[in-house]
């Protein structure tokens, strides 16, 4: 994981890890609770067991703090032969598992919106994943959440297809880009 540069407004950033799970859990619930009822389909909280398994199986993430408070976070899923799950629900991925990174769970504290923290997390993912050989970068967003899908598009991760989450029928956009890795 690349180290993010120091941020303005006394924000600091670092790789997200197991020790951050309690704060990650707290922030994801704060974000979900602040959503309007109709928007709660945009963002699902991850169970603690998922977060522990995520880091135990090679997953990564980025965190942005204001002082000692976690204010923005994103998980990066790095599938392997032992753990091939990508988290993408309705897209055929042709890349080898060892080259895939999927951004999930991007969340920004509702009180910290407007500081471009989501952009910073996506840019970190775009720059750090290829350093690990993860050159095929994917994400999915809800079609009726233009803020989310525009965030990816504005950072060079275009919509490549539409899909439907089979668990709840949510219409999705699938995003994909390829970044050059180390040669």
C-alpha positions in Angstrom: 0.0 0.0 0.0 1.4 3.4 -0.9 1.5 5.9 1.8 -0.8 8.8 1.2 0.7 12.3 1.3 -0.2 14.5 4.3 -3.5 16.1 3.7 -4.8 19.6 4.4 -7.1 20.4 7.3 -5.0 18.3 9.6 -6.1 15.1 7.9 -3.7 12.2 7.9 -4.0 9.0 6.0 -2.6 5.5 6.3 -3.2 1.9 5.3 -6.3 0.4 6.9 -5.6 -2.7 9.0 -7.0 -5.1 11.6 -6.4 -2.6 14.4 -8.7 -0.1 12.7 -11.7 -2.5 12.6 -13.5 -1.0 15.6 -13.3 2.5 14.2 -14.2 1.2 10.7 -17.2 -0.5 12.2 -18.3 2.7 14.0 -17.9 4.9 10.9 -19.8 2.5 8.6 -22.7 2.5 11.0 -22.6 6.3 11.3 -22.7 6.6 7.5 -25.5 4.1 7.1 -27.6 5.6 9.9 -27.3 9.1 8.4 -28.7 8.0 5.0 -32.3 8.7 4.1 -34.4 5.5 4.2 -34.5 5.4 0.4 -30.7 5.6 0.2 -29.9 2.8 2.6 -29.7 0.4 -0.4 -26.6 2.3 -1.6 -24.4 1.3 1.3 -24.4 -1.9 3.4 -22.5 -2.3 6.6 -20.0 -5.2 6.7 -20.2 -7.6 9.7 -17.1 -7.8 11.9 -16.5 -11.3 10.7 -16.3 -10.0 7.1 -13.8 -7.3 8.1 -11.6 -9.8 10.1 -11.7 -12.3 7.1 -11.0 -9.4 4.7 -7.6 -8.6 6.3 -6.8 -12.2 7.1 -7.1 -13.2 3.4 -4.9 -10.4 2.0 -7.4 -7.6 1.6 -6.3 -4.0 2.1 -7.7 -0.6 2.6 -7.1 3.1 3.1 -8.1 5.3 6.1 -8.2 9.0 6.5 -8.2 10.5 10.0 -8.9 13.9 11.5 -6.8 13.8 14.7 -7.5 10.3 16.0 -11.0 10.1 14.5 -11.5 7.9 11.4 -13.4 10.1 8.9 -13.1 8.2 5.6 -12.4 4.6 4.6 -12.3 2.1 1.7 -11.6 -1.6 1.5 -9.6 -3.1 -1.4 -10.5 -6.7 -2.1 -7.6 -8.7 -3.6 -8.9 -12.2 -4.6 -6.6 -15.2 -4.7 -6.9 -18.9 -5.6 -7.6 -19.7 -2.0 -10.1 -16.8 -1.7 -11.5 -16.1 -5.2 -14.4 -13.9 -4.1 -14.3 -10.4 -5.7 -17.5 -9.0 -4.3 -18.7 -8.0 -7.8 -22.2 -9.3 -8.2 -23.1 -9.1 -11.9 -20.1 -8.8 -14.2 -17.8 -11.3 -15.9 -14.2 -10.6 -15.0 -11.7 -12.1 -17.5 -8.5 -11.0 -15.7 -6.5 -13.4 -13.6 -7.4 -13.3 -9.9 -3.8 -12.1 -9.0 -4.3 -9.0 -11.1 -7.7 -7.9 -9.7 -8.5 -5.3 -7.1 -12.0 -4.3 -6.1 -12.8 -1.2 -4.2 -15.6 -1.7 -1.7 -17.1 0.0 1.3 -16.0 3.5 0.5 -17.5 5.7 3.2 -17.0 9.3 4.3 -18.2 10.7 7.6 -21.3 12.8 6.8 -19.8 15.7 8.8 -16.6 15.6 6.6 -18.2 15.7 3.1 -16.9 18.3 0.8 -13.2 17.8 1.5 -12.8 15.4 -1.4 -11.9 12.5 0.9 -13.6 10.0 -1.5 -11.4 11.3 -4.3 -8.3 10.8 -2.2 -9.3 7.2 -1.3 -9.9 6.3 -5.0 -6.6 7.9 -6.1 -4.8 5.9 -3.4 -6.4 2.7 -4.7 -5.5 3.6 -8.3 -1.9 4.2 -7.4 -1.3 1.5 -4.8 -3.0 -1.5 -6.4 -0.7 -1.6 -9.5 2.3 -1.7 -7.2 1.0 -5.0 -6.0 0.5 -6.3 -9.5 -3.3 -5.5 -9.2 -3.8 -3.8 -12.5 -7.4 -4.6 -13.2 -9.4 -2.3 -11.0 -13.1 -2.8 -10.4 -16.0 -1.2 -8.4 -19.7 -1.3 -8.5 -22.1 1.5 -7.7 -25.9 1.9 -7.4 -27.3 3.4 -10.6 -29.6 5.7 -8.6 -26.6 7.1 -6.6 -25.1 9.6 -9.1 -22.7 11.0 -6.5 -21.0 7.6 -6.1 -20.8 6.6 -9.8 -19.6 10.1 -10.8 -16.9 9.9 -8.2 -15.4 6.9 -9.9 -15.9 8.3 -13.4 -14.3 11.6 -12.4 -11.3 9.6 -11.1 -10.8 7.6 -14.4 -12.8 4.5 -13.5 -15.5 4.5 -16.1 -18.8 2.6 -16.2 -18.3 -0.4 -18.4 -21.6 -2.3 -18.0 -24.8 -2.4 -16.1 -25.9 -5.2 -13.7 -28.4 -6.2 -11.1 -27.6 -7.4 -7.6 -29.4 -10.7 -7.4 -29.8 -10.5 -3.6 -32.0 -7.4 -3.7 -32.6 -6.4 -7.3 -30.6 -3.2 -7.0 -29.5 -1.8 -10.4 -25.8 -1.4 -10.6 -23.1 0.2 -12.7 -19.8 -1.8 -13.0 -16.7 0.3 -13.2 -13.3 -1.0 -14.6 -10.0 0.4 -15.5 -6.6 -1.0 -16.2 -3.5 0.6 -14.8 0.1 -0.2 -15.7 1.9 -2.2 -13.0 5.6 -2.4 -12.3 7.7 -3.6 -15.2 
